[in-house]
Amino acid sequence: MLPEEKLRVIRDYLRTAFPGFGLYDWYDSGRIAQTFRLDKEETLHLVTIRRPFIDDHTPSEILGILRMSHLKKCFQDENVSCVLVTEKGSIKVEIS
C-alpha cells in the first residue's frame, strides 16, 4: 500500500486542477504506479504516478512538483490519453 497521506495530497491537487471531474484511483501493479482517472461527461484523463516518485518524495515535495508540472495543460491536446509522472518527477505524455 502507498502512504495514504501522499495519495491524499495527489487527490486534493487533482480535484483542484480538474474541478467538476469525477476522480477514481487504483494501484497499477503492471506499471508499479498509482493511476488516477478523471472523467467528466465525454472527457477522460488518466494520470499515472510511478511508485518510486511517491515513495521518494515528501507530501509537500509531491505537491510542489505537481503544481509545477501543469498537468491540466498536458490534456489540452485532444490526442493525449495519459500523463505519466516518472520516478524523478518528470512528465511523459502518452498519445492515443
N, C-alpha and C positions, 0 to 999 in steps of 0.2 A: 504494500500500500504506500502511496505517496502521502507526504505530510499534508493533512487537511488544511493547516494554516496557509501553506503555499498555494494549494488549489483554490482556496477562498480568495486569495489576492488576485489570482488569474481570472476567476469567475467574475469578481467585482469589476475588474478592469474591462472585461469583455461586455458586461452589462452596460457599463458607462459608454464604451466606444460604439456599441451597437444597440441603441435604445429601441425598445419595441420588438426585439428579436427574441424568440424562444432560445433557451440555452440548455444543452444536454452535453454530458461528457462521460467518457469511459476510458479505461486503461486499454491501450492497444499493445498487446504483448508482441505482436509481429514487428512493430516498429520501436518497441521499448519506449513508449511515449504515452502521454495523455492526449486524447483527441477531443476537441470541443466542437460541437455542431451548433451553428447559429442559423435559425430559419425564421423567415417572415414572408408569408404569402408564397410567391413564386421564387423567392430568393433563398439560396442555401450557401453557407460558407462553412468551411472546415478549417480549424486551426489545430495543428498537431505540434505539441511541445515535447521535445525529447526529454526522457527521464534524467539523464545526466545534467541537463541545464537546470532542471528543478532541484535536483539533489545538491548541486554545487553552488547555488546562489541563495542568499537570504531572501525573505519575503520583500524587503524594501529594494533589494537589487533587482529582483524579478519585475517588480512594478516599474522601476525606472527604465529597465531595458524595454519592456513592453510599450511604455509611453513613447520612448524614442523611436521605436520601430514603425509607428504609424500604420499598424495593421489594417486599419479601415481603408487607407489609400490603396493598399495592395489589391483590394477587392473591387476597385473602381473599374478595372478591366474585366469585362464580362467573361473572358476566357479563363480567368483564374478560378480553379476549383478548390485549391487547398494552399494554405500557407504553413510552412514547416519552420519551427524555431529550433535551430540546431543546438548541439551541446554547448557551443560558445556564445549562443545568443544571436547568431546571425539569422537572417530571414531568407528562406528559399521559397520561391513561388512555383507552384505546380499548375501547369496549363492543362485544361481539359480538352 
